[in-house]
Amino acid sequence: MYEWADEMNCAVTVCDTQGIILYMNEKACRTFAGHGNLIGRNLFDCHSPKSQEKIRELLETGGVNAYTIEKKGGRKMIYQTAWKREGVVCGLVEISMEIPGEMPHYIRE
């Protein structure tokens, strides 16, 4: 089901509506290797109350949360969005990708 994401050069994590991690691609598994195998575990256990609130909001609204972070000298863009089946929210997908310090921005019309 997620073969397309297995070897992507960004971390992909998928959970269900209860926060149970259903899938992590190879890069996500490497990123969190120090925490052991997280598939089947609840992602709420790994997040602060503020982050848990945001996750619940996304699950309720089917919304999107996008932001950048800097960690260990590297920058990443985090994109979190609901995944749906026949219009019903089934969980969340998080894509985390490394980005350069400066990026071109294009306006297309």
N, C-alpha and C positions, 0 to 999 in steps of 0.2 A: 504493500500500500504506500509506503514512504520511500521506495527505492530511489526515486528521483532525488531525494535529499541526502542519501547516505554519504556521498563523497563530495558534497558541496564545500566550498571554501568559506563557509560561515557556519555558525552553530545554530542548529534547529532543534527546538524542544517543543513537544506537543503534550498537552494535558487534557483531561476530560473536565466536566462541569464541577466535579468535586475536588479538582486540583491534583488528581492522581496522574503521574507522569506516564504517558502511554508510549512515547517514542523519544529518543535522542539520537541524532546522527553521530557519526564518528567524531567530528570536531567538538560537539557538545560533550560527548563522553570524555574526550581528552581534557577539555576545559575543567570539568568537575571530577576528574579521576581521583582526587584526594578525598572525595566524599563517598567513594565506593559506587556501586551500581545504583543509580537513582530511579531507574524504571520500576514502576509499581509503587514508588513512595509518593507521599503527598508534598507538593511544592510549597504549601502553606507552612510546613515545618521549617523551611529554609529561608523564610522572608520575614521582615519586620512587620509590625502591625500596620504601619502606613502602606507598605507594599501589598499586604494582604487585602487592605481596603480597596486599593486600586484594582487588584485582580478580581475581586468580587464585583466591582463596578463594571469591569469589562465583560464579565460573564453575564451580568444582568442586562446590560445595554447592547451587547454585541459590538462594542466600540473598538477604538484603536488607541494605542499609547505608543508614542515614538519619542525618543530622546537620544542624546549622545552622552558618553561617559569617557573619562580618562582614567586609566589604571595601569600602573607599572610603566608609565611613559608612553603607552599606546592609547589610541582613541578608538572607540567603537560606537556604532549606531545600533540601538536596540529598537526593534519594531515588534510590538505585541498586538495581535489581533485575534478576534474570535474566529473559529472555524464553525461552519454550519452544515447541516444536512437538511435539505428541503426547507430552508429558511429558519430552522431551529438551531440555536446556539448549542454546540456539542462540546465546546472547550475552547482552549486558547492555543495559539502558535506563537512562539517567540523566535525571532531570527536575530542573531547577534553577529555583526560583521565588522571587521577591522576597517578603519577608514584613515586616510592621510590627514595630517594636521590642517592642510588647506585643500579645499576641493573646488573645482570649477562649478559655477552655477549658471545654468542656461535658461533663458526664457524663450519658450517656443509658442508660436501662435498658429 
